[in-house]
Amino acid sequence: MGFFSSMGYALLAPIRALRYKTATPTMKERVIKGGILCRKLWVVFPPIMLYQYIRGTDREMLTTELFYTNSQSEDAEAFYNPAKPRAYRNWKVQHDLALLSAAANQNAKS
């Protein structure tokens, strides 16, 4: 046997093992039970994912609002700027980018 025929056998062995005709009765039963479980539970995951997204966004926005309120600043866009692209709106990202820009400009001047 050549190298490629060995590779072909190695790649096709898992597929041959999972064929319905060659599967044991317990394996068939597990596949059926897994399918039933997936069919019944798929409706649960999108609401959970949406809830987690909303919860995370609310927590982040609450932190931003508290930080703005306690800072006694009048410039709300310094904390959350909706005019910027989505990834750069948050105050943490804006602050980090300002630090990087200042460090890069300082190195460029010297």
Residue pairs with C-beta under 8 A, 6 or more apart in sequence:
1 9
16 22
20 28
23 31
60 90
61 80
64 79
64 80
64 90
64 91
67 79
67 91
68 76
68 79
68 80
71 79
73 79
77 83
78 91
78 94
79 91
80 89
80 90
80 91
81 88
81 89
81 94
82 89
84 94
87 93
88 94
88 97
